[in-house]
């Protein structure tokens, strides 16, 4: 048997990190539009990555982060901590529920489009991958400074699209449809 590019270090995530998984990021009473996001993580060979963890950070529906450095006078919902983690299953699938975030300030001034910040951890990767999820049909996407900095043909890799009651967003680690990842 030959190994694929995702089988280089070992299956440690499910051995030691399952305690950190929380697929519902917004508790009862949190303001905002409830959304569910699901998809798959696949390696450069198109095989499912069964040992990945996605960590999502986001603002609340008002556009405020639940973080001590966000001191803006914007409501901060009780029961909303602004982050969560999910792991992939035997088919590389993941799913989480949250609320659609509000717009947050851009470093260059103005506001960013609603988005989720995603960090991906997995075997074979000594450094995590950092990316974003934007929302299909969001009018503010056209003015988002980060999304606008990406070549138009690559932007679709960051956009979650409706698929029934769920928004679908997939992570492709290499190849023609590789997800856009950011240097941090």
BABAVEX-54826 format. One line per 5 residues: their letters; for each residue x, y, z of N, C-alpha, C. Coordinates in nm, 4 decimals. Example, Ala and Ser with C-alpha at 12.3 -4.5 7.8 and 13.67 -1.06 7.14 Angstrom:
BEGIN
AS = 1.3190/-0.5690/0.7800/1.2300/-0.4500/0.7800/1.3200/-0.3300/0.7800 | 1.2850/-0.2250/0.7080/1.3670/-0.1060/0.7140/1.2900/0.0030/0.7870;
//
This chain:
BEGIN
XXXXX = 0.0834/-0.1175/0.0000/0.0000/0.0000/0.0000/0.0882/0.1243/0.0000 | 0.0468/0.2241/-0.0769/0.1203/0.3502/-0.0845/0.0503/0.4545/0.0004 | 0.1290/0.5410/0.0611/0.0693/0.6479/0.1407/0.0363/0.7665/0.0516 | -0.0642/0.8446/0.0917/-0.0970/0.9671/0.0205/-0.0279/1.0827/0.0906 | -0.0388/1.1994/0.0298/0.0315/1.3155/0.0859/-0.0213/1.3569/0.2227;
XXXXX = -0.1387/1.3080/0.2648/-0.1889/1.3454/0.3972/-0.1479/1.2472/0.5052 | -0.0738/1.1428/0.4705/-0.0385/1.0398/0.5681/0.1101/1.0428/0.6006 | 0.1569/1.1554/0.6536/0.3006/1.1674/0.6737/0.3456/1.1671/0.8182 | 0.2598/1.2030/0.9120/0.3050/1.2101/1.0511/0.2315/1.1113/1.1394 | 0.1016/1.1081/1.1368/0.0274/1.0150/1.2207/-0.1076/1.0665/1.2618;
XXXXX = -0.1932/0.9798/1.3114/-0.3318/1.0160/1.3471/-0.3457/1.0661/1.4905 | -0.2834/1.1779/1.5224/-0.2807/1.2238/1.6603/-0.3987/1.3114/1.7004 | -0.4607/1.3782/1.6075/-0.5677/1.4715/1.6405/-0.6806/1.4034/1.7176 | -0.7325/1.2945/1.6661/-0.8449/1.2277/1.7316/-0.8027/1.1560/1.8596 | -0.6754/1.1348/1.8779/-0.6284/1.0712/2.0010/-0.6279/1.1720/2.1163;
XXXXX = -0.5866/1.2971/2.0897/-0.5682/1.3897/2.2003/-0.6479/1.5178/2.1980 | -0.7246/1.5454/2.0906/-0.7894/1.6759/2.0815/-0.9418/1.6720/2.0735 | -1.0053/1.5569/2.0794/-1.1514/1.5519/2.0674/-1.2221/1.6340/2.1743 | -1.1604/1.6508/2.2901/-1.2215/1.7297/2.3968/-1.2441/1.8744/2.3553 | -1.1699/1.9227/2.2569/-1.1761/2.0632/2.2162/-1.2823/2.0905/2.1098;
XXXXX = -1.3547/1.9894/2.0657/-1.4519/2.0054/1.9578/-1.5834/2.0612/2.0121 | -1.6363/2.1621/1.9422/-1.7644/2.2228/1.9771/-1.8295/2.2695/1.8479 | -1.9175/2.1893/1.7864/-1.9714/2.2245/1.6551/-2.0836/2.3286/1.6555 | -2.1267/2.3773/1.7719/-2.2294/2.4810/1.7780/-2.1700/2.6013/1.8496 | -2.1370/2.7059/1.7738/-2.0618/2.8193/1.8261/-2.1475/2.9264/1.8921;
XXXXX = -2.2782/2.9266/1.8664/-2.3652/3.0323/1.9179/-2.4745/2.9703/2.0041 | -2.4710/3.0000/2.1318/-2.5688/2.9448/2.2248/-2.7068/3.0061/2.2072 | -2.8024/2.9587/2.2860/-2.9389/3.0119/2.2800/-2.9414/3.1607/2.3133 | -3.0260/3.2338/2.2427/-3.0424/3.3756/2.2699/-2.9426/3.4672/2.2023 | -2.8463/3.4114/2.1309/-2.7485/3.4945/2.0601/-2.8151/3.5537/1.9363;
XXXXX = -2.8009/3.6843/1.9182/-2.8628/3.7539/1.8052/-2.7962/3.7143/1.6740 | -2.8738/3.7151/1.5672/-2.8181/3.6932/1.4347/-2.8838/3.5804/1.3590 | -2.8530/3.5765/1.2310/-2.9038/3.4736/1.1417/-2.8274/3.3433/1.1642 | -2.8970/3.2391/1.2020/-2.8341/3.1079/1.2243/-2.7951/3.0480/1.0905 | -2.6723/2.9959/1.0855/-2.6237/2.9297/0.9641/-2.5557/2.7990/1.0022;
XXXXX = -2.5507/2.7082/0.9073/-2.4784/2.5829/0.9217/-2.3841/2.5727/0.8028 | -2.2583/2.5428/0.8298/-2.1568/2.5321/0.7247/-2.1009/2.3915/0.7287 | -2.0929/2.3291/0.6125/-2.0363/2.1951/0.6027/-1.9545/2.1813/0.4765 | -1.8689/2.0827/0.4748/-1.7862/2.0583/0.3569/-1.6889/1.9467/0.3827 | -1.5862/1.9428/0.3001/-1.4833/1.8405/0.3102/-1.3460/1.9045/0.3040;
XXXXX = -1.2484/1.8354/0.3632/-1.1073/1.8700/0.3487/-1.0445/1.7554/0.2705 | -0.9836/1.7886/0.1560/-0.9180/1.6866/0.0740/-0.7737/1.7265/0.0490 | -0.6879/1.6263/0.0338/-0.5463/1.6536/0.0111/-0.5185/1.6766/-0.1367 | -0.3930/1.6897/-0.1714/-0.3534/1.7156/-0.3085/-0.3864/1.6040/-0.4055 | -0.4113/1.4841/-0.3553/-0.4509/1.3713/-0.4383/-0.6028/1.3581/-0.4479;
XXXXX = -0.6767/1.4449/-0.3806/-0.8218/1.4370/-0.3793/-0.8765/1.3416/-0.2742 | -0.7880/1.2854/-0.1919/-0.8304/1.1928/-0.0862/-0.8759/1.2714/0.0360 | -0.9743/1.2196/0.1093/-1.0197/1.2898/0.2297/-0.9115/1.2956/0.3359 | -0.9049/1.4088/0.4046/-0.8152/1.4247/0.5189/-0.9000/1.3955/0.6424 | -0.8770/1.2805/0.7016/-0.9637/1.2318/0.8095/-0.9181/1.2774/0.9478;
XXXXX = -0.8107/1.3494/0.9543/-0.7539/1.3867/1.0831/-0.7241/1.5356/1.0892 | -0.8172/1.6175/1.0405/-0.7986/1.7628/1.0413/-0.8904/1.8253/1.1448 | -0.8490/1.9400/1.1953/-0.9325/2.0187/1.2845/-0.9400/2.1599/1.2282 | -1.0615/2.2131/1.2193/-1.0835/2.3499/1.1764/-1.1212/2.4314/1.2985 | -1.0506/2.5420/1.3165/-1.0808/2.6341/1.4258/-1.1330/2.7612/1.3622;
XXXXX = -1.2525/2.8024/1.4029/-1.3189/2.9171/1.3436/-1.3282/3.0287/1.4461 | -1.2889/3.1492/1.4041/-1.3003/3.2709/1.4857/-1.3881/3.3670/1.4088 | -1.4760/3.4379/1.4800/-1.5656/3.5286/1.4098/-1.6183/3.6379/1.5021 | -1.6694/3.7432/1.4389/-1.7399/3.8484/1.5109/-1.8845/3.8051/1.5303 | -1.9533/3.8728/1.6213/-2.0957/3.8442/1.6389/-2.1748/3.9151/1.5282;
XXXXX = -2.3061/3.9053/1.5330/-2.3908/3.9627/1.4281/-2.3800/4.1148/1.4214 | -2.3358/4.1776/1.5284/-2.3182/4.3233/1.5323/-2.1809/4.3665/1.4805 | -2.0921/4.2704/1.4567/-1.9582/4.3025/1.4084/-1.8551/4.3211/1.5170 | -1.8797/4.2647/1.6351/-1.7835/4.2771/1.7445/-1.7273/4.1402/1.7802 | -1.5965/4.1370/1.8019/-1.5300/4.0136/1.8466/-1.5404/4.0010/1.9979;
XXXXX = -1.5566/3.8805/2.0456/-1.5571/3.8537/2.1901/-1.4116/3.8406/2.2343 | -1.3420/3.9518/2.2316/-1.1994/3.9549/2.2615/-1.1700/4.0835/2.3379 | -1.0826/4.0781/2.4375/-1.0542/4.1979/2.5178/-1.0040/4.3175/2.4369 | -0.9415/4.2931/2.3216/-0.8897/4.4047/2.2415/-0.9977/4.4735/2.1587 | -1.1155/4.4118/2.1461/-1.2257/4.4759/2.0747/-1.3092/4.5510/2.1776;
XXXXX = -1.2786/4.6777/2.1945/-1.3438/4.7589/2.2976/-1.4453/4.8562/2.2377 | -1.4837/4.8342/2.1135/-1.5815/4.9241/2.0504/-1.7152/4.9168/2.1232 | -1.7887/5.0256/2.1167/-1.9204/5.0346/2.1818/-2.0260/4.9673/2.0948 | -2.0129/4.8375/2.0793/-2.1064/4.7552/2.0017/-2.1517/4.6436/2.0943 | -2.2789/4.6048/2.0880/-2.3259/4.4986/2.1787/-2.2429/4.3704/2.1671;
XXXXX = -2.2214/4.3069/2.2814/-2.1534/4.1783/2.2884/-2.2512/4.0800/2.3514 | -2.2967/3.9830/2.2725/-2.3988/3.8888/2.3175/-2.3469/3.7936/2.4239 | -2.4259/3.7756/2.5282/-2.3977/3.6709/2.6263/-2.4180/3.5370/2.5576 | -2.3355/3.4416/2.5887/-2.3485/3.3096/2.5280/-2.2780/3.2974/2.3942 | -2.2091/3.4021/2.3525/-2.1358/3.3973/2.2256/-1.9887/3.4233/2.2543;
XXXXX = -1.9051/3.3191/2.2349/-1.7625/3.3385/2.2624/-1.6815/3.3639/2.1363 | -1.7431/3.3503/2.0188/-1.6774/3.3894/1.8949/-1.5838/3.2889/1.8322 | -1.5830/3.1664/1.8824/-1.4963/3.0671/1.8193/-1.5454/2.9257/1.8497 | -1.4950/2.8327/1.7711/-1.5263/2.6923/1.7932/-1.4352/2.6052/1.7093 | -1.4403/2.4762/1.7360/-1.3560/2.3798/1.6629/-1.4395/2.2611/1.6187;
XXXXX = -1.4065/2.2120/1.4996/-1.4670/2.0896/1.4485/-1.3577/2.0042/1.3853 | -1.3812/1.8750/1.3822/-1.2869/1.7831/1.3186/-1.3525/1.7189/1.1973 | -1.2696/1.6604/1.1138/-1.3204/1.5890/0.9967/-1.3487/1.4440/1.0326 | -1.4429/1.3844/0.9579/-1.4772/1.2440/0.9813/-1.4003/1.1538/0.8834 | -1.4415/1.0297/0.8710/-1.3705/0.9335/0.7865/-1.3778/0.9657/0.6373;
XXXXX = -1.4653/1.0583/0.5994/-1.4751/1.1006/0.4600/-1.4210/1.2433/0.4426 | -1.3539/1.2964/0.5456/-1.2999/1.4314/0.5390/-1.4053/1.5389/0.5595 | -1.5260/1.5007/0.6008/-1.6360/1.5964/0.6178/-1.6335/1.6637/0.7557 | -1.6824/1.7863/0.7568/-1.6996/1.8621/0.8806/-1.8306/1.9385/0.8690 | -1.8797/1.9837/0.9833/-2.0023/2.0648/0.9863/-2.0066/2.1408/1.1186;
XXXXX = -2.0493/2.2666/1.1117/-2.0672/2.3453/1.2331/-2.1830/2.4425/1.2147 | -2.2366/2.4883/1.3273/-2.3459/2.5855/1.3277/-2.3010/2.7094/1.4030 | -2.3452/2.8246/1.3551/-2.3103/2.9516/1.4178/-2.4104/3.0570/1.3740 | -2.3738/3.1817/1.3849/-2.4536/3.2917/1.3304/-2.3685/3.3624/1.2255 | -2.4361/3.4223/1.1285/-2.3629/3.4990/1.0279/-2.3051/3.6225/1.0962;
XXXXX = -2.1745/3.6436/1.0828/-2.1115/3.7577/1.1502/-2.1449/3.8902/1.0832 | -2.1318/3.9972/1.1606/-2.1456/4.1310/1.1063/-2.0136/4.1777/1.0472 | -2.0153/4.2960/0.9914/-1.8952/4.3533/0.9318/-1.8034/4.4071/1.0404 | -1.6736/4.3927/1.0185/-1.5730/4.4416/1.1124/-1.4811/4.5412/1.0408 | -1.4138/4.6269/1.1169/-1.3245/4.7255/1.0540/-1.2106/4.6587/0.9767;
XXXXX = -1.1737/4.7216/0.8663/-1.0581/4.6789/0.7883/-0.9358/4.7559/0.8365 | -0.8183/4.6967/0.8238/-0.6944/4.7620/0.8670/-0.6689/4.8910/0.7909 | -0.7202/4.8991/0.6687/-0.6966/5.0166/0.5846/-0.8087/5.1187/0.5932 | -0.9026/5.0980/0.6864/-1.0200/5.1842/0.6976/-1.1395/5.1178/0.6307 | -1.2564/5.1659/0.6566/-1.3770/5.1047/0.6023/-1.4094/4.9756/0.6755;
XXXXX = -1.4967/4.8960/0.6140/-1.5401/4.7713/0.6748/-1.5144/4.6525/0.5839 | -1.4908/4.5376/0.6447/-1.4767/4.4121/0.5714/-1.6146/4.3486/0.5539 | -1.6286/4.2651/0.4537/-1.7516/4.1879/0.4350/-1.7626/4.0859/0.5473 | -1.8836/4.0410/0.5797/-1.8968/3.9343/0.6785/-1.8135/3.8127/0.6377 | -1.7414/3.7565/0.7331/-1.6561/3.6409/0.7036/-1.6255/3.5653/0.8316;
XXXXX = -1.5816/3.4426/0.8145/-1.5326/3.3585/0.9242/-1.3837/3.3385/0.9024 | -1.3041/3.3520/1.0073/-1.1602/3.3248/1.0012/-1.1392/3.1782/1.0358 | -1.0638/3.1078/0.9528/-1.0463/2.9635/0.9701/-0.8981/2.9292/0.9793 | -0.8633/2.8522/1.0808/-0.7290/2.7966/1.0944/-0.7430/2.6450/1.0869 | -0.6600/2.5812/1.0056/-0.6695/2.4366/0.9835/-0.5427/2.3701/1.0349;
XXXXX = -0.5629/2.2725/1.1214/-0.4540/2.1913/1.1756/-0.4721/2.0493/1.1240 | -0.3626/1.9833/1.0894/-0.3720/1.8438/1.0454/-0.2348/1.7795/1.0463 | -0.2359/1.6484/1.0422/-0.1086/1.5763/1.0362/-0.0384/1.6099/0.9056 | 0.0895/1.6030/0.9106/0.1689/1.6346/0.7929/0.1946/1.7833/0.7754 | 0.1286/1.8650/0.8543/0.1437/2.0098/0.8444/0.2056/2.0596/0.9741;
XXXXX = 0.3281/2.1037/0.9679/0.3947/2.1534/1.0877/0.3492/2.2950/1.1230 | 0.2940/2.3674/1.0244/0.2353/2.4997/1.0465/0.0900/2.4936/1.0043 | 0.0056/2.5563/1.0799/-0.1354/2.5568/1.0449/-0.1592/2.6390/0.9183 | -0.2732/2.6150/0.8544/-0.3156/2.6921/0.7380/-0.4204/2.7930/0.7829 | -0.4173/2.9110/0.7258/-0.5111/3.0163/0.7621/-0.5858/3.0601/0.6370;
XXXXX = -0.7182/3.0675/0.6474/-0.8006/3.1080/0.5348/-0.9265/3.1763/0.5872 | -1.0219/3.2004/0.5003/-1.1473/3.2658/0.5381/-1.2637/3.2012/0.4648 | -1.3821/3.2201/0.5214/-1.5061/3.1832/0.4544/-1.5885/3.3108/0.4379 | -1.6214/3.3413/0.3125/-1.7142/3.4500/0.2808/-1.8472/3.3862/0.2401 | -1.9495/3.4687/0.2169/-2.0834/3.4183/0.1904/-2.1299/3.4553/0.0502;
XXXXX = -2.1772/3.3557/-0.0237/-2.2265/3.3738/-0.1594/-2.3397/3.4770/-0.1615 | -2.3336/3.5679/-0.2577/-2.4388/3.6668/-0.2737/-2.4307/3.7844/-0.1782 | -2.3294/3.7883/-0.0938/-2.3150/3.8989/0.0027/-2.2739/4.0249/-0.0733 | -2.3564/4.1302/-0.0713/-2.3233/4.2507/-0.1484/-2.1929/4.3175/-0.1074 | -2.1512/4.3016/0.0188/-2.0292/4.3670/0.0660/-1.9014/4.2969/0.0210;
XXXXX = -1.9125/4.1779/-0.0390/-1.7933/4.1058/-0.0866/-1.7133/4.1892/-0.1863 | -1.7825/4.2641/-0.2711/-1.7147/4.3415/-0.3759/-1.6218/4.4480/-0.3200 | -1.6496/4.4974/-0.1982/-1.5657/4.6008/-0.1384/-1.4709/4.5478/-0.0323 | -1.4720/4.4186/-0.0058/-1.3855/4.3652/0.0986/-1.2394/4.3737/0.0538 | -1.1520/4.4390/0.1336/-1.0128/4.4572/0.0906/-0.9341/4.3263/0.0805;
XXXXX = -0.9621/4.2296/0.1644/-0.8903/4.1021/0.1570/-0.9362/4.0233/0.0357 | -1.0663/4.0062/0.0202/-1.1186/3.9310/-0.0936/-1.0805/3.9971/-0.2259 | -1.0814/4.1304/-0.2291/-1.0443/4.2029/-0.3513/-0.8974/4.1880/-0.3867 | -0.8134/4.1531/-0.2898/-0.6700/4.1383/-0.3160/-0.6365/4.0042/-0.3814 | -0.7339/3.9154/-0.3903/-0.7132/3.7816/-0.4469/-0.7511/3.7843/-0.5946;
XXXXX = -0.6744/3.7189/-0.6818/-0.7119/3.7150/-0.8236/-0.8563/3.6644/-0.8398 | -0.9346/3.7279/-0.9268/-1.0762/3.6929/-0.9417/-1.1023/3.5428/-0.9618 | -1.0178/3.4739/-1.0339/-1.0378/3.3318/-1.0587/-1.0183/3.2436/-0.9365 | -0.9595/3.2968/-0.8313/-0.9327/3.2189/-0.7090/-1.0291/3.2504/-0.5961 | -1.1046/3.3591/-0.6063/-1.1921/3.4030/-0.4969/-1.2984/3.3000/-0.4598;
XXXXX = -1.3463/3.2251/-0.5558/-1.4536/3.1273/-0.5303/-1.4127/3.0232/-0.4265 | -1.2825/3.0009/-0.4076/-1.2386/2.9007/-0.3088/-1.2665/2.9461/-0.1661 | -1.3006/3.0734/-0.1483/-1.3276/3.1274/-0.0152/-1.4763/3.1521/0.0095 | -1.5611/3.1166/-0.0851/-1.7030/3.1494/-0.0755/-1.7867/3.0252/-0.0479 | -1.8645/3.0308/0.0624/-1.9585/2.9229/0.0955/-2.0864/2.9456/0.0155;
XXXXX = -2.1360/2.8366/-0.0444/-2.2547/2.8447/-0.1282/-2.3686/2.7624/-0.0706 | -2.4934/2.8079/-0.0924/-2.6076/2.7304/-0.0425/-2.6122/2.5902/-0.1028 | -2.6382/2.4925/-0.0165/-2.6570/2.3528/-0.0577/-2.7664/2.2963/0.0328 | -2.8902/2.3249/-0.0015/-3.0009/2.2879/0.0859/-3.0026/2.3790/0.2068 | -3.0139/2.3210/0.3251/-3.0187/2.3996/0.4492/-2.8799/2.4367/0.4998;
XXXXX = -2.7761/2.3928/0.4319/-2.6380/2.4144/0.4742/-2.5651/2.5005/0.3719 | -2.4671/2.5743/0.4175/-2.3744/2.6410/0.3265/-2.2575/2.5459/0.3056 | -2.2192/2.5241/0.1812/-2.1101/2.4312/0.1520/-1.9821/2.5081/0.1225 | -1.8748/2.4659/0.1901/-1.7420/2.5236/0.1693/-1.6414/2.4114/0.1864 | -1.5617/2.3878/0.0832/-1.4635/2.2798/0.0852/-1.3221/2.3353/0.0892;
XXXXX = -1.2329/2.2561/0.1470/-1.0915/2.2909/0.1545/-1.0154/2.1937/0.0661 | -0.9441/2.2476/-0.0316/-0.8595/2.1682/-0.1208/-0.7164/2.2122/-0.0933 | -0.6313/2.1176/-0.0527/-0.4977/2.1538/-0.0054/-0.3970/2.1846/-0.1156 | -0.4160/2.1267/-0.2337/-0.3229/2.1507/-0.3444/-0.3958/2.1304/-0.4758 | -0.3338/2.1749/-0.5838/-0.3876/2.1480/-0.7165/-0.4624/2.2652/-0.7767;
XXXXX = -0.5327/2.2357/-0.8858/-0.5991/2.3390/-0.9650/-0.7025/2.4185/-0.8860 | -0.7739/2.3552/-0.7957/-0.8783/2.4232/-0.7182/-0.8358/2.4483/-0.5736 | -0.7058/2.4630/-0.5525/-0.6532/2.4819/-0.4159/-0.7192/2.6027/-0.3501 | -0.7578/2.5848/-0.2248/-0.8132/2.6934/-0.1448/-0.7067/2.8002/-0.1257 | -0.7479/2.9249/-0.1231/-0.6551/3.0340/-0.0958/-0.6204/3.0306/0.0527;
XXXX = -0.4907/3.0291/0.0820/-0.4410/3.0340/0.2199/-0.3575/3.1602/0.2347 | -0.3549/3.2143/0.3563/-0.2857/3.3405/0.3828/-0.1615/3.3174/0.4674 | -0.0575/3.3960/0.4405/0.0619/3.3956/0.5247/0.0315/3.4828/0.6465 | 0.0616/3.4294/0.7636/0.0401/3.5076/0.8859/0.1657/3.5103/0.9688;
//
